[in-house]
């Protein structure tokens, strides 16, 4: 499990608890997800490479660190992934965004692709894949498969909640991709929902059923 990091920062855990509550409104859920996303992005980017550049302060010239290399990419697994991307862009507004459209077949629980659009030169960029819920793991495994096929070599995956079954599926399929999450819950239900979980993140984010 060395590739799995559970982010236990008190603010992350507090906001996750608020999001789990059944009576939490759509607007509040959306705001909390955006706030948690910023905190998760802080953790997953803490080791980005930097380089010294020459700048001029109001008092003197100096060498100061800036992030090195091409702009990183946030790869959103539609639709719920967009709720995480919004908060992450607050922290890294210059990042590029990829969209991976997948839906889960309710009979087989397998991921079905319907859309894919990504920036160029993925092989030269850090790609951070985002989706709030790691349930069966089928969707994110398929998404990372697609991104690797398009040239991505340096990937990380960030989710809000994970089930043990999904963690096992993902780490076995992509042992080279670090996984960051706020919590690993008890198990999956028979129909593939994380329990105790927080329900369907997309429905709660957008007020749908």
N, CA, C and O of each residue as an XYZ file, in Angstrom:
836
protein
N       0.824     -1.212      0.000
C       0.000      0.000      0.000
C       0.853      1.255      0.000
O       0.356      2.337      0.313
N       2.118      1.131     -0.343
C       2.995      2.298     -0.312
C       2.586      3.351     -1.331
O       2.941      4.521     -1.185
N       1.845      2.954     -2.362
C       1.420      3.937     -3.359
C       0.158      4.669     -2.941
O      -0.303      5.556     -3.660
N      -0.422      4.312     -1.773
C      -1.667      4.922     -1.304
C      -1.386      5.873     -0.149
O      -0.765      5.496      0.845
N      -1.855      7.122     -0.292
C      -1.716      8.122      0.762
C      -3.103      8.561      1.221
O      -3.896      9.057      0.420
N      -3.396      8.380      2.498
C      -4.649      8.880      3.075
C      -4.352     10.228      3.730
O      -3.555     10.314      4.664
N      -4.992     11.260      3.237
C      -4.740     12.621      3.707
C      -5.595     12.881      4.943
O      -6.814     13.027      4.850
N      -4.950     12.936      6.084
C      -5.665     13.011      7.356
C      -5.664     14.411      7.972
O      -5.904     14.563      9.170
N      -5.397     15.418      7.167
C      -5.412     16.787      7.678
C      -6.766     17.080      8.333
O      -7.800     16.743      7.758
N      -6.788     17.695      9.515
C      -8.056     17.939     10.216
C      -9.098     18.686      9.383
O     -10.287     18.378      9.465
N      -8.672     19.652      8.591
C      -9.644     20.394      7.779
C     -10.266     19.509      6.708
O     -11.459     19.618      6.425
N      -9.465     18.637      6.117
C      -9.989     17.703      5.120
C     -11.012     16.782      5.764
O     -12.097     16.580      5.218
N     -10.675     16.218      6.928
C     -11.567     15.288      7.593
C     -12.845     15.970      8.072
O     -13.926     15.389      7.987
N     -12.729     17.192      8.572
C     -13.900     17.944      9.030
C     -14.862     18.211      7.869
O     -16.067     17.985      7.985
N     -14.321     18.688      6.763
C     -15.182     19.009      5.618
C     -15.783     17.751      5.005
O     -16.918     17.774      4.528
N     -15.034     16.656      5.013
C     -15.585     15.393      4.520
C     -16.759     14.943      5.385
O     -17.761     14.459      4.859
N     -16.649     15.095      6.684
C     -17.755     14.741      7.574
C     -19.000     15.556      7.249
O     -20.107     15.017      7.209
N     -18.823     16.846      7.017
C     -19.968     17.694      6.655
C     -20.601     17.221      5.349
O     -21.824     17.238      5.210
N     -19.778     16.803      4.394
C     -20.301     16.347      3.109
C     -21.043     15.024      3.227
O     -21.963     14.760      2.453
N     -20.661     14.206      4.172
C     -21.330     12.906      4.351
C     -22.764     13.063      4.853
O     -23.605     12.202      4.594
N     -23.051     14.146      5.565
C     -24.350     14.312      6.220
C     -25.479     14.388      5.194
O     -25.416     15.167      4.244
N     -26.495     13.581      5.396
C     -27.577     13.445      4.437
C     -28.300     14.767      4.170
O     -28.725     15.028      3.045
N     -28.438     15.598      5.207
C     -29.226     16.822      5.056
C     -28.443     17.970      4.424
O     -28.996     19.051      4.223
N     -27.171     17.756      4.109
C     -26.351     18.822      3.534
C     -26.925     19.234      2.176
O     -27.182     18.373      1.335
N     -27.129     20.530      1.950
C     -27.746     21.004      0.716
C     -26.798     20.864     -0.475
O     -25.590     20.695     -0.309
N     -27.365     20.936     -1.668
C     -26.550     20.873     -2.891
C     -25.524     21.990     -2.916
O     -24.361     21.760     -3.246
N     -25.945     23.197     -2.571
C     -25.034     24.337     -2.595
C     -23.896     24.146     -1.595
O     -22.739     24.428     -1.908
N     -24.219     23.671     -0.401
C     -23.189     23.465      0.611
C     -22.258     22.329      0.206
O     -21.046     22.424      0.400
N     -22.811     21.258     -0.353
C     -21.983     20.136     -0.809
C     -21.000     20.600     -1.878
O     -19.822     20.246     -1.851
N     -21.497     21.391     -2.811
C     -20.654     21.901     -3.900
C     -19.528     22.771     -3.356
O     -18.384     22.653     -3.795
N     -19.840     23.634     -2.415
C     -18.826     24.512     -1.828
C     -17.781     23.706     -1.063
O     -16.582     23.965     -1.176
N     -18.239     22.733     -0.290
C     -17.317     21.916      0.486
C     -16.397     21.094     -0.416
O     -15.206     20.958     -0.138
N     -16.953     20.549     -1.495
C     -16.124     19.769     -2.410
C     -15.043     20.645     -3.039
O     -13.905     20.208     -3.212
N     -15.395     21.856     -3.373
C     -14.411     22.782     -3.950
C     -13.301     23.095     -2.940
O     -12.123     23.147     -3.293
N     -13.698     23.302     -1.675
C     -12.714     23.594     -0.630
C     -11.802     22.396     -0.359
O     -10.586     22.547     -0.235
N     -12.401     21.205     -0.269
C     -11.602     20.000     -0.048
C     -10.663     19.762     -1.222
O      -9.520     19.345     -1.031
N     -11.140     20.025     -2.436
C     -10.305     19.826     -3.624
C      -9.036     20.664     -3.559
O      -7.960     20.190     -3.925
N      -9.151     21.897     -3.098
C      -7.978     22.757     -2.971
C      -6.978     22.151     -1.985
O      -5.773     22.147     -2.237
N      -7.488     21.639     -0.861
C      -6.606     21.039      0.142
C      -5.959     19.761     -0.387
O      -4.782     19.515     -0.126
N      -6.712     18.945     -1.127
C      -6.149     17.731     -1.711
C      -5.084     18.082     -2.749
O      -4.048     17.423     -2.835
N      -5.346     19.122     -3.532
C      -4.377     19.542     -4.541
C      -3.079     20.002     -3.888
O      -1.996     19.754     -4.418
N      -3.180     20.661     -2.759
C      -1.991     21.087     -2.015
C      -1.133     19.884     -1.660
O       0.091     19.926     -1.783
N      -1.783     18.805     -1.215
C      -1.037     17.613     -0.811
C      -0.413     16.887     -1.999
O       0.738     16.455     -1.933
N      -1.167     16.755     -3.075
C      -0.684     15.953     -4.203
C       0.397     16.677     -5.007
O       1.130     16.048     -5.771
N       0.498     18.004     -4.836
C       1.508     18.773     -5.579
C       2.676     19.223     -4.708
O       3.479     20.046     -5.148
N       2.791     18.711     -3.495
C       3.796     19.233     -2.568
C       5.224     18.958     -3.022
O       6.151     19.611     -2.542
N       5.431     17.996     -3.946
C       6.793     17.703     -4.391
C       7.038     18.082     -5.849
O       7.925     17.526     -6.496
N       6.255     19.024     -6.365
C       6.493     19.477     -7.744
C       7.910     20.037     -7.866
O       8.386     20.713     -6.954
N       8.587     19.764     -8.977
C       9.948     20.291     -9.148
C       9.926     21.805     -9.346
O       9.012     22.349     -9.965
N      10.935     22.468     -8.815
C      11.067     23.916     -8.978
C      12.433     24.245     -9.551
O      13.351     23.425     -9.528
N      12.549     25.457    -10.063
C      13.821     25.962    -10.564
C      13.983     27.407    -10.116
O      12.998     28.120     -9.924
N      15.235     27.837     -9.949
C      15.495     29.217     -9.544
C      15.500     30.125    -10.758
O      16.126     29.824    -11.774
N      14.791     31.243    -10.640
C      14.744     32.233    -11.717
C      15.112     33.598    -11.140
O      14.982     33.839     -9.940
N      15.566     34.469    -12.007
C      15.927     35.831    -11.595
C      14.689     36.714    -11.585
O      13.971     36.796    -12.581
N      14.440     37.375    -10.460
C      13.337     38.327    -10.360
C      13.827     39.603     -9.687
O      14.926     39.658     -9.136
N      12.989     40.615     -9.747
C      13.289     41.892     -9.098
C      12.198     42.161     -8.069
O      11.035     42.315     -8.441
N      12.542     42.222     -6.789
C      11.586     42.625     -5.767
C      11.579     44.156     -5.693
O      12.397     44.796     -6.353
N      10.682     44.756     -4.910
C      10.730     46.207     -4.752
C      12.047     46.720     -4.173
O      12.337     47.912     -4.268
N      12.855     45.827     -3.569
C      14.083     46.266     -2.923
C      15.358     45.805     -3.613
O      16.370     46.507     -3.580
N      15.319     44.625     -4.242
C      16.577     44.102     -4.778
C      16.311     42.944     -5.738
O      15.256     42.312     -5.686
N      17.281     42.675     -6.614
C      17.180     41.463     -7.443
C      17.471     40.235     -6.592
O      18.169     40.322     -5.582
N      16.932     39.084     -7.006
C      17.198     37.839     -6.289
C      16.872     36.646     -7.183
O      16.238     36.787     -8.229
N      17.315     35.480     -6.753
C      16.910     34.233     -7.379
C      15.827     33.613     -6.496
O      15.993     33.504     -5.281
N      14.718     33.208     -7.117
C      13.583     32.677     -6.355
C      12.998     31.473     -7.092
O      13.105     31.386     -8.315
N      12.374     30.536     -6.353
C      11.869     29.315     -6.988
C      10.530     29.505     -7.691
O       9.632     30.185     -7.195
N      10.428     28.882     -8.867
C       9.174     28.761     -9.602
C       9.020     27.305    -10.028
O      10.005     26.574    -10.141
N       7.778     26.891    -10.263
C       7.538     25.520    -10.718
C       8.178     25.324    -12.081
O       8.018     26.149    -12.981
N       8.902     24.224    -12.222
C       9.626     23.934    -13.459
C       8.792     23.050    -14.383
O       7.882     22.349    -13.940
N       9.119     23.097    -15.675
C       8.502     22.199    -16.642
C       7.204     22.725    -17.213
O       6.784     23.841    -16.911
N       6.562     21.896    -18.057
C       5.301     22.278    -18.693
C       4.168     22.313    -17.663
O       4.252     21.702    -16.598
N       3.108     23.047    -18.015
C       1.947     23.149    -17.131
C       1.385     21.761    -16.854
O       1.300     20.926    -17.755
N       0.999     21.517    -15.598
C       0.435     20.210    -15.277
C      -1.000     20.108    -15.789
O      -1.603     21.107    -16.179
N      -1.531     18.902    -15.781
C      -2.869     18.623    -16.302
C      -3.732     18.012    -15.203
O      -3.314     17.074    -14.524
N      -4.935     18.550    -15.033
C      -5.951     17.899    -14.224
C      -6.868     17.139    -15.179
O      -7.479     17.742    -16.061
N      -6.967     15.838    -15.012
C      -7.806     15.006    -15.875
C      -9.070     14.631    -15.117
O      -9.035     13.808    -14.203
N     -10.178     15.233    -15.498
C     -11.448     15.042    -14.812
C     -12.214     13.870    -15.417
O     -12.452     13.832    -16.624
N     -12.601     12.908    -14.564
C     -13.499     11.846    -15.001
C     -14.923     12.375    -14.838
O     -15.404     12.573    -13.723
N     -15.579     12.598    -15.960
C     -16.901     13.221    -15.947
C     -17.931     12.288    -15.302
O     -17.844     11.067    -15.433
N     -18.915     12.885    -14.601
C     -19.099     14.324    -14.474
C     -18.612     14.862    -13.142
O     -18.256     16.034    -13.015
N     -18.602     13.966    -12.135
C     -18.312     14.406    -10.771
C     -16.892     14.922    -10.615
O     -16.623     15.726     -9.722
N     -15.978     14.473    -11.469
C     -14.607     14.958    -11.383
C     -14.487     16.458    -11.524
O     -13.551     17.064    -11.002
N     -15.441     17.066    -12.234
C     -15.392     18.519    -12.420
C     -15.512     19.266    -11.096
O     -14.990     20.373    -10.958
N     -16.198     18.667    -10.121
C     -16.310     19.319     -8.821
C     -14.975     19.424     -8.111
O     -14.747     20.374     -7.362
N     -14.091     18.464     -8.333
C     -12.735     18.545     -7.781
C     -11.860     19.476     -8.598
O     -11.060     20.225     -8.038
N     -12.000     19.438     -9.911
C     -11.163     20.281    -10.772
C     -11.364     21.755    -10.456
O     -10.404     22.525    -10.444
N     -12.602     22.150    -10.201
C     -12.873     23.568     -9.923
C     -12.038     24.065     -8.747
O     -11.450     25.144     -8.820
N     -11.981     23.297     -7.672
C     -11.198     23.707     -6.516
C      -9.706     23.657     -6.785
O      -8.962     24.515     -6.308
N      -9.262     22.676     -7.534
C      -7.838     22.547     -7.836
C      -7.356     23.693     -8.728
O      -6.220     24.151     -8.603
N      -8.230     24.151     -9.627
C      -7.861     25.286    -10.476
C      -7.756     26.577     -9.668
O      -7.045     27.498    -10.071
N      -8.455     26.658     -8.534
C      -8.281     27.815     -7.656
C      -6.835     27.895     -7.169
O      -6.284     28.983     -7.000
N      -6.231     26.727     -6.945
C      -4.851     26.679     -6.454
C      -3.839     26.758     -7.584
O      -2.789     27.384     -7.437
N      -4.151     26.120     -8.721
C      -3.222     26.088     -9.868
C      -3.981     26.561    -11.113
O      -4.320     25.748    -11.973
N      -4.249     27.867    -11.219
C      -5.096     28.359    -12.312
C      -4.499     28.187    -13.703
O      -5.230     28.236    -14.692
N      -3.195     27.987    -13.801
C      -2.570     27.838    -15.117
C      -2.589     26.402    -15.621
O      -2.150     26.140    -16.741
N      -3.086     25.469    -14.822
C      -3.101     24.056    -15.224
C      -3.993     23.849    -16.442
O      -4.975     24.564    -16.638
N      -3.636     22.865    -17.250
C      -4.485     22.431    -18.349
C      -5.500     21.419    -17.803
O      -5.304     20.846    -16.731
N      -6.585     21.209    -18.556
C      -7.633     20.286    -18.103
C      -7.964     19.296    -19.214
O      -8.220     19.681    -20.355
N      -7.953     18.016    -18.859
C      -8.431     16.957    -19.742
C      -9.780     16.471    -19.231
O     -10.051     16.520    -18.031
N     -10.625     16.001    -20.147
C     -11.927     15.463    -19.770
C     -12.050     14.039    -20.294
O     -11.845     13.774    -21.478
N     -12.389     13.127    -19.381
C     -12.580     11.727    -19.739
C     -14.020     11.365    -19.408
O     -14.399     11.300    -18.238
N     -14.818     11.132    -20.438
C     -16.225     10.810    -20.248
C     -16.442      9.314    -20.125
O     -16.261      8.569    -21.088
N     -16.829      8.878    -18.933
C     -17.096      7.463    -18.667
C     -18.380      7.359    -17.850
O     -18.631      8.188    -16.975
N     -19.179      6.360    -18.130
C     -20.295      6.074    -17.235
C     -20.261      4.602    -16.866
O     -19.726      3.777    -17.606
N     -20.835      4.281    -15.722
C     -20.820      2.915    -15.214
C     -22.084      2.186    -15.620
O     -23.191      2.593    -15.267
N     -21.912      1.103    -16.366
C     -23.044      0.249    -16.722
C     -23.614     -0.349    -15.437
O     -22.907     -1.035    -14.699
N     -24.891     -0.086    -15.172
C     -25.467     -0.480    -13.884
C     -25.649     -1.992    -13.751
O     -25.830     -2.504    -12.647
N     -25.602     -2.704    -14.876
C     -25.729     -4.161    -14.818
C     -24.381     -4.841    -14.613
O     -24.250     -5.749    -13.791
N     -23.371     -4.386    -15.377
C     -22.050     -5.035    -15.302
C     -21.075     -4.299    -14.396
O     -20.053     -4.858    -13.998
N     -21.390     -3.030    -14.064
C     -20.516     -2.132    -13.292
C     -19.227     -1.796    -14.040
O     -18.300     -1.242    -13.448
N     -19.154     -2.123    -15.334
C     -17.990     -1.791    -16.150
C     -18.092     -0.358    -16.658
O     -19.188      0.184    -16.795
N     -16.932      0.255    -16.937
C     -16.886      1.629    -17.437
C     -17.077      1.652    -18.954
O     -16.481      0.857    -19.680
N     -17.915      2.574    -19.414
C     -18.174      2.747    -20.844
C     -17.745      4.155    -21.241
O     -18.206      5.129    -20.645
N     -16.868      4.279    -22.237
C     -16.355      5.587    -22.659
C     -17.312      6.252    -23.629
O     -17.851      5.601    -24.524
N     -17.527      7.574    -23.450
C     -18.322      8.322    -24.415
C     -17.648      9.625    -24.846
O     -18.121     10.280    -25.775
N     -16.527     10.019    -24.174
C     -15.859     11.275    -24.541
C     -14.428     11.249    -24.044
O     -14.141     10.686    -22.988
N     -13.525     11.859    -24.807
C     -12.138     12.023    -24.366
C     -11.531     13.225    -25.075
O     -11.557     13.308    -26.303
N     -10.986     14.154    -24.300
C     -10.327     15.338    -24.861
C      -9.211     15.742    -23.906
O      -9.459     15.969    -22.722
N      -7.975     15.833    -24.417
C      -6.834     16.125    -23.541
C      -5.878     17.088    -24.223
O      -5.847     17.159    -25.451
N      -5.091     17.837    -23.441
C      -4.066     18.709    -24.007
C      -2.993     17.891    -24.737
O      -2.915     16.672    -24.592
N      -2.183     18.583    -25.513
C      -1.085     17.930    -26.213
C       0.086     17.698    -25.266
O       0.119     18.220    -24.151
N       1.042     16.908    -25.731
C       2.290     16.657    -25.003
C       2.073     16.101    -23.604
O       2.731     16.524    -22.654
N       1.159     15.164    -23.479
C       0.928     14.560    -22.162
C       2.183     13.882    -21.631
O       2.372     13.787    -20.418
N       3.039     13.412    -22.528
C       4.249     12.721    -22.090
C       5.213     13.643    -21.341
O       6.098     13.165    -20.632
N       5.049     14.951    -21.491
C       5.934     15.918    -20.836
C       5.287     16.585    -19.626
O       5.865     17.511    -19.058
N       4.108     16.137    -19.225
C       3.355     16.803    -18.167
C       3.016     15.835    -17.030
O       2.854     14.633    -17.243
N       2.913     16.389    -15.822
C       2.318     15.640    -14.728
C       0.812     15.665    -14.928
O       0.219     16.735    -15.070
N       0.192     14.496    -14.940
C      -1.255     14.384    -15.128
C      -1.870     13.900    -13.823
O      -1.556     12.808    -13.349
N      -2.749     14.716    -13.243
C      -3.428     14.370    -11.994
C      -4.876     14.021    -12.325
O      -5.669     14.889    -12.691
N      -5.204     12.749    -12.193
C      -6.544     12.249    -12.504
C      -7.432     12.464    -11.287
O      -7.031     12.152    -10.165
N      -8.638     12.996    -11.497
C      -9.507     13.317    -10.360
C     -10.917     12.753    -10.568
O     -11.502     12.868    -11.645
N     -11.431     12.151     -9.517
C     -12.799     11.641     -9.477
C     -13.128     11.448     -8.000
O     -12.360     10.788     -7.299
N     -14.235     11.993     -7.497
C     -14.473     11.943     -6.054
C     -14.547     10.549     -5.454
O     -14.105     10.347     -4.323
N     -15.100      9.574     -6.187
C     -15.387      8.279     -5.593
C     -14.616      7.162     -6.293
O     -14.729      6.994     -7.507
N     -13.836      6.403     -5.532
C     -13.177      5.198     -6.030
C     -13.968      4.011     -5.481
O     -13.721      3.544     -4.369
N     -14.919      3.533     -6.279
C     -15.806      2.451     -5.840
C     -15.285      1.111     -6.350
O     -14.453      0.485     -5.693
N     -15.761      0.663     -7.512
C     -15.234     -0.580     -8.075
C     -13.823     -0.413     -8.628
O     -13.051     -1.368     -8.703
N     -13.499      0.839     -9.020
C     -12.199      1.113     -9.626
C     -12.206      0.985    -11.136
O     -11.212      1.324    -11.779
N     -13.296      0.507    -11.723
C     -13.320      0.276    -13.165
C     -13.178      1.557    -13.975
O     -12.496      1.569    -14.999
N     -13.820      2.641    -13.524
C     -13.770      3.893    -14.290
C     -12.374      4.496    -14.293
O     -11.872      4.883    -15.349
N     -11.740      4.581    -13.131
C     -10.423      5.220    -13.093
C      -9.370      4.345    -13.770
O      -8.437      4.871    -14.376
N      -9.501      3.030    -13.680
C      -8.567      2.160    -14.405
C      -8.693      2.408    -15.904
O      -7.688      2.502    -16.609
N      -9.929      2.513    -16.391
C     -10.143      2.788    -17.809
C      -9.605      4.165    -18.194
O      -9.014      4.326    -19.261
N      -9.810      5.161    -17.324
C      -9.327      6.513    -17.605
C      -7.806      6.550    -17.685
O      -7.249      7.159    -18.599
N      -7.136      5.914    -16.748
C      -5.672      5.899    -16.770
C      -5.163      5.116    -17.976
O      -4.150      5.485    -18.571
N      -5.855      4.040    -18.341
C      -5.504      3.315    -19.568
C      -5.523      4.252    -20.770
O      -4.598      4.246    -21.581
N      -6.578      5.058    -20.885
C      -6.712      5.993    -22.009
C      -5.604      7.039    -21.998
O      -5.016      7.337    -23.037
N      -5.318      7.597    -20.819
C      -4.303      8.636    -20.715
C      -2.917      8.084    -21.039
O      -2.123      8.749    -21.704
N      -2.629      6.890    -20.577
C      -1.346      6.268    -20.908
C      -1.239      6.004    -22.403
O      -0.172      6.175    -22.992
N      -2.350      5.587    -23.022
C      -2.351      5.341    -24.463
C      -2.092      6.618    -25.258
O      -1.582      6.571    -26.377
N      -2.454      7.776    -24.659
C      -2.215      9.071    -25.305
C      -0.844      9.650    -24.958
O      -0.527     10.772    -25.353
N      -0.029      8.889    -24.221
C       1.346      9.308    -23.968
C       1.680      9.687    -22.549
O       2.854      9.890    -22.241
N       0.687      9.793    -21.655
C       0.968     10.201    -20.271
C       1.855      9.169    -19.581
O       1.601      7.967    -19.654
N       2.894      9.655    -18.913
C       3.831      8.756    -18.230
C       3.938      9.051    -16.736
O       4.274      8.166    -15.950
N       3.653     10.289    -16.346
C       3.749     10.708    -14.944
C       2.343     11.040    -14.462
O       1.845     12.139    -14.705
N       1.703     10.093    -13.781
C       0.315     10.259    -13.374
C       0.157     10.102    -11.872
O       0.930      9.396    -11.223
N      -0.860     10.771    -11.324
C      -1.297     10.599     -9.946
C      -2.818     10.610     -9.951
O      -3.440     11.214    -10.825
N      -3.404      9.948     -8.983
C      -4.864      9.884     -8.910
C      -5.324     10.409     -7.558
O      -4.801     10.013     -6.516
N      -6.310     11.305     -7.584
C      -6.862     11.899     -6.372
C      -8.360     11.631     -6.312
O      -9.092     11.924     -7.258
N      -8.806     11.072     -5.196
C     -10.235     10.901     -4.966
C     -10.569     11.357     -3.553
O      -9.686     11.516     -2.710
N     -11.842     11.562     -3.314
C     -12.294     11.983     -1.990
C     -12.495     10.778     -1.080
O     -12.061     10.777      0.072
N     -13.151      9.759     -1.605
C     -13.471      8.551     -0.845
C     -13.102      7.325     -1.661
O     -13.193      7.340     -2.888
N     -12.685      6.257     -0.978
C     -12.355      5.016     -1.661
C     -12.930      3.835     -0.907
O     -13.079      3.874      0.314
N     -13.251      2.788     -1.641
C     -13.610      1.498     -1.056
C     -12.399      0.582     -1.152
O     -11.614      0.706     -2.092
N     -12.228     -0.332     -0.209
C     -11.082     -1.246     -0.291
C     -11.024     -2.022     -1.593
O      -9.944     -2.282     -2.122
N     -12.198     -2.393     -2.112
C     -12.234     -3.129     -3.377
C     -11.677     -2.295     -4.523
O     -10.958     -2.810     -5.380
N     -12.012     -0.997     -4.538
C     -11.520     -0.112     -5.587
C     -10.032      0.145     -5.472
O      -9.324      0.214     -6.476
N      -9.558      0.289     -4.231
C      -8.121      0.485     -4.017
C      -7.348     -0.724     -4.536
O      -6.324     -0.568     -5.201
N      -7.829     -1.917     -4.237
C      -7.168     -3.138     -4.695
C      -7.154     -3.213     -6.218
O      -6.125     -3.509     -6.824
N      -8.292     -2.946     -6.823
C      -8.399     -2.993     -8.298
C      -7.454     -1.993     -8.943
O      -6.757     -2.325     -9.902
N      -7.425     -0.769     -8.423
C      -6.607      0.265     -9.039
C      -5.116     -0.002     -8.856
O      -4.342      0.109     -9.807
N      -4.718     -0.351     -7.653
C      -3.288     -0.540     -7.400
C      -2.740     -1.755     -8.139
O      -1.563     -1.778     -8.501
N      -3.568     -2.754     -8.366
C      -3.119     -3.905     -9.141
C      -3.022     -3.572    -10.627
O      -2.116     -4.045    -11.313
N      -3.954     -2.758    -11.123
C      -3.953     -2.403    -12.544
C      -2.873     -1.384    -12.886
O      -2.273     -1.445    -13.959
N      -2.624     -0.432    -11.957
C      -1.665      0.647    -12.222
C      -0.762      0.849    -10.997
O      -0.900      1.846    -10.288
N       0.146     -0.076    -10.749
C       1.009      0.025     -9.560
C       1.998      1.180     -9.616
O       2.645      1.496     -8.618
N       2.118      1.811    -10.779
C       3.043      2.938    -10.943
C       2.382      4.285    -10.698
O       3.049      5.315    -10.804
N       1.095      4.312    -10.375
C       0.361      5.571    -10.213
C       0.002      5.775     -8.742
O      -0.804      5.013     -8.209
N       0.575      6.778     -8.065
C       0.224      7.047     -6.670
C      -1.246      7.422     -6.527
O      -1.821      8.090     -7.387
N      -1.838      6.982     -5.431
C      -3.241      7.245     -5.130
C      -3.340      8.076     -3.860
O      -2.756      7.728     -2.834
N      -4.080      9.175     -3.933
C      -4.314     10.048     -2.784
C      -5.814     10.081     -2.507
O      -6.611     10.267     -3.427
N      -6.204      9.898     -1.238
C      -7.614      9.931     -0.869
C      -7.763     10.498      0.535
O      -6.814     10.500      1.320
N      -8.970     10.981      0.845
C      -9.237     11.488      2.194
C      -9.676     10.387      3.136
O      -9.542     10.526      4.351
N     -10.202      9.284      2.593
C     -10.664      8.195      3.459
C     -10.858      6.925      2.662
O     -11.232      6.957      1.490
N     -10.597      5.791      3.322
C     -10.942      4.484      2.770
C     -12.054      3.922      3.646
O     -11.839      3.610      4.817
N     -13.248      3.797      3.065
C     -14.428      3.386      3.823
C     -14.503      1.865      3.965
O     -13.574      1.150      3.591
N     -15.615      1.388      4.506
C     -15.745     -0.013      4.918
C     -15.779     -0.983      3.743
O     -14.994     -1.930      3.702
N     -16.686     -0.758      2.782
C     -16.873     -1.736      1.705
C     -17.794     -1.157      0.644
O     -18.282     -0.032      0.759
N     -18.020     -1.969     -0.407
C     -19.007     -1.654     -1.435
C     -20.315     -2.379     -1.129
O     -20.311     -3.476     -0.570
N     -21.436     -1.755     -1.503
C     -22.710     -2.448     -1.453
C     -22.805     -3.398     -2.646
O     -21.928     -3.407     -3.510
N     -23.864     -4.190     -2.689
C     -24.057     -5.141     -3.785
C     -24.210     -4.444     -5.130
O     -23.933     -5.042     -6.169
N     -24.648     -3.185     -5.124
C     -24.812     -2.460     -6.387
C     -23.654     -1.482     -6.630
O     -23.757     -0.601     -7.483
N     -22.558     -1.636     -5.884
C     -21.348     -0.900     -6.189
C     -21.233      0.490     -5.611
O     -20.516      1.327     -6.160
N     -21.935      0.764     -4.497
C     -21.807      2.056     -3.837
C     -20.931      1.923     -2.592
O     -20.972      0.910     -1.894
N     -20.142      2.961     -2.327
C     -19.284      2.969     -1.146
C     -20.147      3.171      0.100
O     -21.015      4.044      0.133
N     -19.898      2.354      1.119
C     -20.614      2.502      2.386
C     -19.600      2.587      3.546
O     -18.620      1.843      3.550
N     -19.822      3.489      4.538
C     -20.980      4.381      4.682
C     -21.039      5.501      3.647
O     -22.124      6.007      3.360
N     -19.906      5.899      3.084
C     -19.902      6.797      1.932
C     -20.579      8.126      2.138
O     -20.661      8.645      3.251
N     -21.071      8.674      1.019
C     -21.815      9.938      1.062
C     -22.873      9.996     -0.035
O     -23.380     11.068     -0.364
N     -23.201      8.834     -0.596
C     -24.151      8.795     -1.695
C     -23.455      8.976     -3.032
O     -22.240      8.809     -3.135
N     -24.219      9.315     -4.046
C     -23.675      9.549     -5.386
C     -23.142     10.974     -5.461
O     -23.913     11.930     -5.378
N     -21.833     11.121     -5.617
C     -21.217     12.465     -5.579
C     -21.737     13.348     -6.701
O     -21.966     14.540     -6.492
N     -21.927     12.784     -7.890
C     -22.426     13.578     -8.998
C     -23.828     14.093     -8.745
O     -24.118     15.261     -9.002
N     -24.707     13.224     -8.241
C     -26.074     13.649     -7.943
C     -26.101     14.706     -6.856
O     -26.872     15.661     -6.946
N     -25.280     14.554     -5.836
C     -25.280     15.529     -4.751
C     -24.631     16.846     -5.181
O     -24.985     17.913     -4.679
N     -23.690     16.763     -6.103
C     -23.016     17.966     -6.607
C     -23.931     18.797     -7.495
O     -23.918     20.026     -7.437
N     -24.725     18.118     -8.317
C     -25.527     18.814     -9.319
C     -27.039     18.777     -9.052
O     -27.821     19.287     -9.854
N     -27.449     18.178     -7.931
C     -28.858     18.195     -7.569
C     -29.713     17.318     -8.442
O     -30.877     17.633     -8.688
N     -29.150     16.203     -8.923
C     -29.891     15.273     -9.769
C     -30.128     13.974     -9.025
O     -29.621     13.780     -7.920
N     -30.897     13.087     -9.632
C     -31.199     11.773     -9.040
C     -30.833     10.683    -10.027
O     -31.006      9.500     -9.733
